[in-house]
Amino acid sequence: MENLKNEFISLFRELTDNELIERFNQSVGISAWNTARRCYVKTLFNELQYRNFDCTTVERGNTFSLQHKVILVENRLEYLE
């Protein structure tokens, strides 16, 4: 699993901010879960935080919500209406 996590980290670090947000939005509404997807989503959220984005819109305690697509506005995630 550590190898997969490192692959995701490398992938996300190469993306622009907008490309990373697009990856987030591609995950919205997908209800299927397995170990690889959980690792992908967790690593994606870690990358959002690493970039110091304000994620309070999607944070739910120690987890994040994948119920709504977002846009990046002044380094802050906001729901796409």
Summary of the structure (lengths in Angstrom):
residues: 81
radius of gyration: 12.0
end to end distance: 35.6
largest distance: 36.4
contacts: 193
relative contact order: 0.18
helix: 49%
strand: 16%
